[in-house]
Amino acid sequence: MALGKHSQAMHFQARAGEKIRNPVLQAALQKARPLFVGKRVKGIASLAEDALDFEQLRTAAKNIRNRTLADLDVWLDIFEARATASGAEVLWARDGAEVSRLVVDIARRHGVTKVAKSKSMLSEEAHLNEALAEAGIRPVETDLGEYIVQLAGETPSHIIAPAVHKTIAEVEALFAKEHGRPLETRTSADIPAMAREARAVLRQHFLSAEMGISGANFLIAETGSAALVTNEGNGRMVTTLPKIHVVITGIEKIVPTLEDLATLMRLLPRSATGQSISNYVSLLTGTKRKGDQDGPEKTVFILVDNGRANLLGSDYQDMLRCIRCGACMNHCPVYFSLGGHAYGWVYPGPMGSVLTPLYTGLENALDLPHASTGCNQCGSVCPVAIPLPDLMHRLREEQHERGLRPWSERLALKAWAWIAGKPALYRWLARRVVRYLNWLADGSGRIRILGLAPAWTAGRDLPVSSSRTFHELYSARKKP
């Protein structure tokens, strides 16, 4: 599967260098991180008010997702039957190109000229907006963050907060240009007014769009429904006002029952935004019935593979449990040093470091499994207990097995393995290395420039704690 013209994750290192030197981006990211972390802490703490334990609930959610994946084909068949019985149409797409072809075909058959879109990461995978525009159909993102990045000609930087990388001044410049008004000086006190301005513009699109497109947080097999979780009313507008509603989502989003959905919903909003429940939770089933005040006349579910089926039964199946809450990136020191665009494709942060190589080809994203400190903050907060560091480690092993790492790195690892297998030689070399490092250090015990590996000290000092090896220190400690 090709990465596509807008995403080159293989250039992660170059992108990372650019992003970390961008002072405007750095200011926006450092302001946002504590908000995400603090809200999640409060959200998880609120579980105790309902006499619930996070770890027990997380285990239950993990088991639901594993049980679903074990019989994924069965639950998908049940969903298709129930959704069809309620009046919806169910289509299947192998990849992003097929998603775009199906959506454009539906739009053309019904004379659609404008599409109102709620947030859908899978439509980003498919480059759907570009395909619609090329077909002469105008796509309008109606989630406020997505609307902002669409005006900027960018892709989302975060799956929950797409415009987290934007400052108020940057958003004001976009609004002034797009809405045809003079540029003003804005502060955080003006955010409500800016939101009202966007709402007034978007309302006209809600009323004039012939088709609405959304994703789905979950699909419920027993009812043939899509569950949509949002904090803005745009989700309801997109799914009820247009005559046609198209739901685009991955095949792994299925859950067996409404009871399973209820369990997962105790974790999703708390992990994403720290809320005990999101502002809007919609269960979308079938089409408009006689007597209904609103709702689509035609509902189409497009269930997408795009690399997901290949993960079933593989070393990476655990990744299919992901419920797209964003908690892993909210707690990742690498993500909040660089932002989402450094990762080069739809999914940033730890989840992207696993998903991008798996969905686009490991050879196209060689750096991403290494974009981690190994601190396991991502794994510890994941609401469905995905072992993200372990999966990244397995991807690194696969790179080595397939000969995808640079020859110098592979040679160095072979040399290390040879030396490590000879304890006497290893200790002899280790003694000389630590003494050399100690010699390089200044009076404060820090190396300012490491000549043999300058990248280690290009942006930070390297502390040296002792002129003796661990083995020497341990041996001295054992002596009476």
N, C-alpha and C positions, 0 to 999 in steps of 0.2 A: 504494500500500500504506500503510495507516494505521500510525502508531506504536503504537497501543494505549493502554489506560488507565493503564499503569504507566510509560510512557516518553515524556518530552517533551524531546527533545534541543534543541528551539528555545530552551529556557530555560538553556542551558549557562552563560551569563555569570552569571546569578543563582545557579546551583548552585555555580559556581566560587568566587564570593565567599563563599558560606556555608562551603564545604569548607576554604578556605585560612585561615579564621578559627577553625577547630575545632582546639584544641590537642591533644586526644586523638588525632584522626585524623593530625595532622601528626607526632606522636611515633611512631605506628605505621608510617607511610610512610617516614620518615627512617631508621628502624631496619632496614626491609626492603630498601631499594634496594641498599646495598652488598653484601648477601648475594647477590642475583640477579646483579649485575654481576661480582662476584668469582668466583662459581661458573662462570659462562659462560667467563670468561677461562681458568680451569683446564681446563674441558672442551674448549675449542677447542685449547688447547696440547697436550692429550693425543693429538690426532690425529697429531702428529709421531711419537709412539711407534709408530704403525702405518705410518709412512712416507707419511702422507697430507697433502695441502696443502688448507687450508680453502677458498681461492679456487677451486681446481680442482674440489673436491668440490661447492662451491656452484654452479659453472657446470654440473656434471653434473646436479645436482638441478633447477636451473632448466630445463635442456633436457628432462628427464623430464616436468616439469609442462607445459611448452609443447607437447611432442609429444602428450601426453594431451589437452590442451584443443583441439588442432587437429582431433582426430577424437573428440571427447567422445561423440557419439551412438553411434559404433561400439563404443567400449569399454564403454559402459553396456549396449548390447545383448548384448555378450559376457558381461558380468557377470551380467545377468539370466538368460541361458541356463544358465550354469554353476551359479549359486546355486540355480536351480529344479531342476536335475538332481541336486543334492545333498540335496534335500528341503525347501529353504526356499521361502518365498513372497515375492515381490517386488511391492511396491505403490509407487505414484507419487503425490506430493502437490504441488500447485501452490503452496500457501502454508501459513502456520501454522495457519489455521483448518481446512484439510483434514487436516493432521497430527493435530490434536486429535480431529477427527471419526473418523478411521481408528482411532486408538488406543483411544478410548472404545468404538467399535463392537467391536473385538477383545476388549476387557475384558468387555463385557456378554455377548457370545456365549459366553464361557468362564467366566462366573460369578466374575470377579475382584473382590475387595473391597479388596485392598492391592497396591500396586506398589512394588517396590524399584528405585531408580534409581541408576545410575552416572552420572558427570558427562556431561552432554550440553548443549552450548551451543545446539544447534538446538532442543532442547525449551524452552529459554529464549526463543528467537525465537517459538515457537508459543504461549507462555503455557500450556504443557501441564499444569503442576501445578494451575493454576486450573480448567482444563477437567475434569480428573479429579475434583477436589474437588466441583465443581458436579454431577458425575454420581454422587456418592456413593462414589467410589473414593479410598482414601487413598494419596497419593504420599509415599514416604519417601526423602529424599536420603541416600545412604550414603557418599559421599565426605565425609571429615571436614570439609573447608572448606565444602562445600555443605550439610552437615547443620547446621553452625553458623549460616550465613546463613538457612537455612530456619527455624530456631528463632527467629531475630531478625525474621522476616517481611521479609527484604531479598532483593535480588538479588545475584549475585556481583559483586565489585569488580575481579576479575582472572580471566582465563580459566584460569590455571594454579593460582593460589592464591586461591580465591574469598573467603576471609576475611582477606586480608592487611591489611585496614583495621581489624581487631579487635584489641584489647589482651587480655592474659591475664585481667585483671579483668573485662572485658566478657564473655568466654567463660565464666568461672567463674559469673557471675551468670545467664547463660542455662542452664548445666548444672544449677545448684542449683534453679532454678525448674522446669525441664522434668523433672528426675529426682527431684524431691520430697525434697530433702535440705537441711540448713542451709548457708548461705553460708559459705565459708571464705576465708582470705587465701592467695593463690597467688602463686608466683614461677615463673621459667623452669624451676627444678628440679622443679616439679610437672607439667610438660607430659606426661611419660610416663604418670603416674597419670591425668591427665585423658583422655589418649588411650585408656587401658585402660577407663576408665569409659564412654566413648562406644562402644567396641567391644562391651562387654557388653550395652549397650542395643540396638545395631544388630544383634547376632547374632540376637536374637529376631525381628527383622523379616526377616532373610534366611531364616529357617526357616519363617516363616508367609506370606510374600508368594507369591501365585499367579502373578505376572507380574514379569519383570525388564525394565527399559528401559535401554539404553545408547546412546551415540553410537558413532562409529568414527573413529579417526584416519586410516585409509585403507581403501579397498575394493580388493581385488585381482581384476582382471578374469579372469585365467587360471584361478583356482581358485574364484571365486565366494565369497571369504572376506571377513570384516571383520577388520582389525587393530586391536586395542585396546591402548593403551599407558598403564599406570598405575603408581603407586608404592604403592598400597594394595591389599590383598587383596579389597577390596569389588568391584572389577571382575570378578574371577573368580566371586565369590559370586553376583552379580546375573545373570551370563550362564550359570551352570551349575545352580544350585539350583532356581529356579522352573521350572514346567512350560512356561511360555511366555517366549520371549525376543524382544523387539522392538528392532531396531536402527534408530535415526533419524539420518540423516546427509545432508549436501548432495551434490548430483550431482557437484560438482567434486572430491570426495575420492577419486575413482577413480585407480588406477595400473595400468598394463598387467600387470606381472609381479612375481613374488616377488623377482627380482633388483633391480627398480626400488625395491621396498619396502626392501630391504637398504641401498641407497644413501641413501635418505631417512632411514632410521633411524640412520645415522651422524651426522646433523645435528639431528634433532628433539630427542632428550633433552639433547644438549649445549647447544642453543640455549635450551631451556626451563628446565632445572634444573642444567645443568652436568655431568650424569652421562654417562658413556660409553654406558651402557645403562640403561633404567628397570628397576625391580624386577620388573615383570610385563609381558611382551609376549605377548599372546594372539592366535592366529589362529583365528577362529571360523568353522567351515564346517558348514552343514547342521544336521541334528537328531541327537538321540541314536540311536545304532545298537545293534543287538543285541550284547550283551557290554560295552557302555560302562558305566562306573560312575556317570557323571553326564552332565548335558547336558539341554537343553530337548527336550521332545517336539514343540514347534512353534516354528519360527524365522521371523520376519517382518522383512524389510528394507523400510523406508519411505524412499525416495529423494526428496529434497525440492528443489524449485526455489527458491521464495521470493525471486525477483529475480535468481538467479544466471545463468539463461539469457540475460537481457538484456545481460549484460556481455560475452558472447562476441562477438568481432569489433568491440567498441567500444574507445574510448580507454582503458577501464579494465579490459581483459581481464587484464592482469598481476596484478590483485588476486586473481583466482581461483587463482593459484599458492599462496596462503597456506596454510601447514600448521598454523596455530594454535599456535605455540610460545610466543608472548608476549614474545619477545626485544625487539620494537620498543617495547613499553610499559615493559619493565624498564630501558631505557636512555633513556627520554624524560623530560626535565626537567619538562615540563608535566604528564604523568601523575603523576609522583611529587611534584608540588606539590598535586594535587587529589584523587587517587584515582579509581577507576573510576566511581563513581556520578554524578560531575559530568557525564559524557558522555551520560547519559540513556537509553541503550539497552543491548543485550547486550554489544557489543564496545567496550571503552574504548581509550584511547591512540591512537597513530598509525593502527593498523589500523581502529579505530572511527571515526576522523575521515574515513576513506575509505568504509568499508563502510556505516555508518549512513546517510549521504546517498544512497548508491546503492541500498540495500535498502528504505529507508523513504520516500524522496523528498527531493530536495535542498531543497525548500521547507520541510521539517520539521526540517532540521538546518543552518541557515544559518551558525551559528557554528563548527561543528566543523572545516571545512577551514581555518579560521584559528587553530585551537588548536595551534599549532606555532611553534617558534622558528626553523625552517628549518635547524637544525644538522646534519641528516642522520645523526644517530646511529642512528635507526631503520633507514634504508636501508643503512647500513654493516654492521649486524649481522644483517640479514634473511638466513636460510639459503637462501632461494630468490630472492634479489636483486630484491625488489619495490622499484621506485623510489617509495617512499611520498611524499616531498616533492613530486615531480613530479606525482603523482596529486592531491595536495591542491591544488597550484597550478592544475591543469586544472579542478578543481571550482570554484575561485574565479573562473576565467575564465568558466566556464559560468554561474555566478551573475550575473556582470555582463552576459553576453550575453542572459540571460533576464529581465533587469531585476529581479532579486530582491534586490539590495543597496539600502540606503536612498538616497533621491534626493540627499541631501546628499553622500554618499560618491561617487555617480556624477558629480555636478556637480564635486566637487573633483578627481576623476581627469581629467575633461575639461579643467578649468582647468590642471592640471599638464601634460597633454599639449600644450596650446596654448603654455604658457610654455616647456616643454622644447624645443619646435620653433623657438624664437627665441633663439639662443645669447647675443646681446648683452643682451637683457632678462633672461634667466636669470642671467647673471653679475652683473648690476646688483642684482637682488633677493637673490641668494645673499650678496653682500657685506653688505647691510643686515641680513639675517637673522642671520648669524653674529656681527655686531657687537652686535645686540640681545641675543642669547643670552649673549654674553660680558659684557654690561652687567648681565644678571640674575644672573650667577653671583656667589658669595661669594668670600672670599679664598682658599678651597681649590680654586676652579675647578669648583664644583658648584652646580647650580640646585636649590634646595629646593622651590620652588613655581613651576610654569610656568602662569601665569595663563590663557593662551589655550587650553591643553590640560592641565587639571589632572590628568587620569587618568594622564598620563605620570609624574607625580611623587607620586601619592597613596601609593604604597608603596615608593618608592625615590628616590634622588637622580639627577639627570641630569648627568653630567660634561660639561664643555666644555673641549676641549683647546687651542683656539686662537681668536684674534680675526680670523684670516684664513681665506679659503676654500681649498679644495684647489687650485683653479686658480691662486690667488695664490702659494701655497706652492710649487707646481710651477714656476711661471714664475720665481720668485726662485732656485730651485735650479739652473735652467738658465743663469743669468747667470754669467759668469766672475768 
